[in-house]
Amino acid sequence: MTLFMKSFCSALLAVAMLGFALASFAPGQELPSAPSATLQQQKPAPPPPAAPSPPPAAAPAQSATEKKSATGETQPPSASKEKPAAAPSEPTKNSAAANTADSKDDEQQVLETIRRRVEEVNVIFTVTDKHGRFVKNLNKDDFKVLDNNQPPKSIVNFRSETDLPLRVGLLVDASNSVRDRFKFEQESAIEFLNEIIRPRYDKAFVIGFDTTAEVTQDFTDDTGRLSHGVRMLRPGGGTALYDALYWACRDKLMKEGARETRATRRAIIILSDGEDNQSRVTREESIEMAQRAEVIVYTISTNVSGVISKGDKVLERISEATGGRAFFPFKSQDVANSFAVIQDELRSQYALAYKPAELKLDGRYHSIEIVAQNRKNLRVRARKGYYAPQQ
């Protein structure tokens, strides 16, 4: 009887254990996670040869980087394969310091430039005789300068600028009003850019405008790309001349000038009939922006009627206010001659820097007048004024 009871108890115990096991794998309960199973089963055994561990260079490189970020020290690599991965960790500190020093130098140069621009006024001007020929052999004593009708405090610099790097914007009217002679004007503009842009020294960009302005080629010294940008232009639509000039001065030449580390000459050549009918800014606002950006504007009229139109007067006003020149070719062939004269003038100018007698940082307009002394037959062409900086 005792033996029977023992057997019966053992059977009951086995059934109870089986029931507990089945209950542990009942629906709704999760199996042990894969990582814990892997740790329990694979930790004692070495990794199988079919799945080799990653190359030793990757892990030590990461650990070396982590140690450096935590302790500030870089440990040398333990194997030759690790050297390429660990090598950049050492120069990082030096390169960061160099970048910091460079940024401080750049910031200092910008501050110095701003201070100098606040204290000085820079003017590019052209001198011609009574026959319109350029005069290139003058010095600062041959000129009288007036700022708001007052002599300047001092002339800081005077030089004949025949070789400054050029930053040129070509603005081509692509409206319906210029359709008749558009092809010839394109080829004349391409010839001009090919002649005036020197590789690795000068830069130019091309904008076509009708109702809106479109950059068909951004700043480059590649005349092939510039030519392609001109040929991409297609006439059609209205004319937003003032908007195009305003935007080109503010967003192209002014920003490019802020990045320059050397003196450059900024100019815009406009090829248009001057008949604006779409702009949101006014003519005077576009002229003001050109003066703020220190841009000389040359205009070439596409009006071939032989009669001075309202648009021609607009082009003349823009060019004279910025120290440029307006051209009115009566034949298509004369457009190329106008470009040739502009090219010659850009290489035949003077640069003058002076400190005004009174310069308040109030943003107000100052008139500029430069005249040739003791030389009655000479004509000086410069921008009419500038806007004082604001604090």
Secondary structure as GFF3:
##gff-version 3
##sequence-region A 1 391
A	DSSP	alpha_helix	2	24	.	.	.	ID=ss1
A	DSSP	alpha_helix	34	42	.	.	.	ID=ss2
A	DSSP	alpha_helix	58	71	.	.	.	ID=ss3
A	DSSP	three_ten_helix	80	82	.	.	.	ID=ss4
A	DSSP	alpha_helix	83	86	.	.	.	ID=ss5
A	DSSP	three_ten_helix	87	89	.	.	.	ID=ss6
A	DSSP	alpha_helix	91	119	.	.	.	ID=ss7
A	DSSP	beta_strand	121	128	.	.	.	ID=ss8
A	DSSP	three_ten_helix	140	142	.	.	.	ID=ss9
A	DSSP	beta_strand	143	147	.	.	.	ID=ss10
A	DSSP	beta_strand	154	161	.	.	.	ID=ss11
A	DSSP	beta_strand	166	173	.	.	.	ID=ss12
A	DSSP	three_ten_helix	176	181	.	.	.	ID=ss13
A	DSSP	alpha_helix	182	196	.	.	.	ID=ss14
A	DSSP	beta_strand	203	209	.	.	.	ID=ss15
A	DSSP	beta_strand	213	220	.	.	.	ID=ss16
A	DSSP	alpha_helix	223	231	.	.	.	ID=ss17
A	DSSP	alpha_helix	241	247	.	.	.	ID=ss18
A	DSSP	pi_helix	248	254	.	.	.	ID=ss19
A	DSSP	alpha_helix	255	259	.	.	.	ID=ss20
A	DSSP	beta_strand	265	272	.	.	.	ID=ss21
A	DSSP	alpha_helix	283	292	.	.	.	ID=ss22
A	DSSP	beta_strand	296	301	.	.	.	ID=ss23
A	DSSP	alpha_helix	310	321	.	.	.	ID=ss24
A	DSSP	beta_strand	326	327	.	.	.	ID=ss25
A	DSSP	alpha_helix	333	346	.	.	.	ID=ss26
A	DSSP	beta_strand	349	355	.	.	.	ID=ss27
A	DSSP	beta_strand	365	372	.	.	.	ID=ss28
A	DSSP	beta_strand	379	381	.	.	.	ID=ss29
A	DSSP	beta_strand	385	387	.	.	.	ID=ss30
###
